[in-house]
Amino acid sequence: MIRPMESKDIPALLDIWLRASLTAHDFIDADYWRSQLPVIEQVYLAVSRTFVWEEKGEPLGFVSILEEDLFLGALFVAPEHQGRGIGQALLTHCKGVYSALSLAVYRENAGAVAFYLKNSFRVVQERESDQPEHMEYLMSWSRG
């Protein structure tokens, strides 16, 4: 079930974010991801519109949209629940709510890049990321 985030979800979402980030971005030092937990809590979760995939009262994934920019800032599923269509369902939900979205993804995260390309996002720019040795793609999607 997809529902809006509640404040009680934050610890579980931070755990999902960290574990999924470590798995998907093994090309970046783990300490970097741990250092970003406050940013995720205080920036993305605090100021974004976040939808949670929940099963039996437990959050298993989430997506966060920074609405001012229609920017998909986070789409993460607990590693042990990946491959079940949860990320697809969350993205499809957002594409029903918003008429356009953009996002940034590390070029080296081939699985995520392929996922977004399969879901009609297109690469509009390749740029330096906050980790200068790792480039990222700026991708966008629009309805119609």
Secondary structure, DSSP 8 states (H G I E B T S, - for coil): -EEE--GGGHHHHHHHHHHHHHHHTTTS-HHHHHHTHHHIIIIIIHHSEEEEEEETTEEEEEEEEETTTTEEEEEEE-GGGTTSSHHHHHHHHHHHH-SEEEEEEETT-HHHHHHHHHTT-EEEEEEE-SSTTSEEEEEEEE--
